[in-house]
Amino acid sequence: MELYASAAQSVPFLLLGLFWQSDYLRRLKDGTLPRRGFWTLSRIRWWSIIVTVIAVLVELAALLTLANLFHDGPPLRAAIIVGIAAIVVTLAVRIGSDVVEHTSQPALQRHHLRQ
């Protein structure tokens, strides 16, 4: 049951991190996110929606299991772990790409020109 309690407590914070990290939603709306290759604005939008649905389903499954409305078992545990992994990997990739983007030579030159 510890897995479900941990998931129920951590998923809301991961969701907050996904959408309020570095003013992500504003940058998405303004079109100031760097787009490279595969990750077009449309694909970013759909992946964000998919990850949000995954997060809500993981949270719901964890809470329903804690309330003894879902049966604990290996398939449910695997689904919870895979769902949390998808959220964490998405957050890590987004943070990593932001760090690379904001510390690249062109970004640093733009920053120095503004000062």
Phi, psi and omega in degrees: 000342180298324179301316183290322177294317179296318179296316181296330179274328187268330183301317178300323179290323176296320177297317176300317179298322181295320190253348177244002177291125176053036176058041188302314184295322178294316179294326177294316179295317182285347181075023181267005176283137177292134178246126180229125172055248187294324189276080174280169180301321179295317179291323176298317179300311182293320179295321178298318178294317180298315180294324177296317178297318177301314181298317180294319179294320177297315179299314180297315180297319179295315181294319180293327177289320177296330178274007180062030175263342173245146178275130177289132178190170182304319180297320179292318177299317179297318179297319179297313182295316179296319179298314178295322178298319179298320180293313183295318179296318178300315179296317180296318179295317180296315179295316179300317180292326176295317179297314179298315181298317186276350178247008178286161180304311179300322180293319179293322178295318177299320180296317180290327178293328181286338184277000000 
